[in-house]
Amino acid sequence: MSTQVSIERAELRHVDEIAPLFDAYRRFYGRVDDPRARSFLEERLARHESVVFVARLQGSAIGFSQLYPCFASVSLARMFVLYDLFVAPPARRGGAAAALLRAAVDYAGSQGASQLMLQTGVTNLSAQTLYEREGWVRDNDFYVYEYYLPAGEHA
């Protein structure tokens, strides 16, 4: 039996197996289950608005990552935001997260991107260690600001 993690680019036909991981990811960040989550993921894939990779172990989906394409005006280049990265707790520390990160980097490079960006919780030390081990560099020059629109002001 293989214990090798495999990574593949997700398609619409994979939504049913990724959706439970997506829900678990959202719960990890303190969100309650939302019946809109599956359709949100499905729409991103159907509209080609994101790129999703799925990690498998012995054929079962154990993790996923989701990239959003964008552009960097200062560097005049294409870039990607790695917004979601999740591996199911029983499958952690088996190389899936690192493999998902590498798949994201490889894909971005194949698309001519100059960089990728991600954010993680300041207390998520295990993720920070992984990112730095994989060559990601923490930004110490910029702060992240967010502005939340009141409910009903967004589609």
Disulfide bonds with the S-S distance in Angstrom:
none
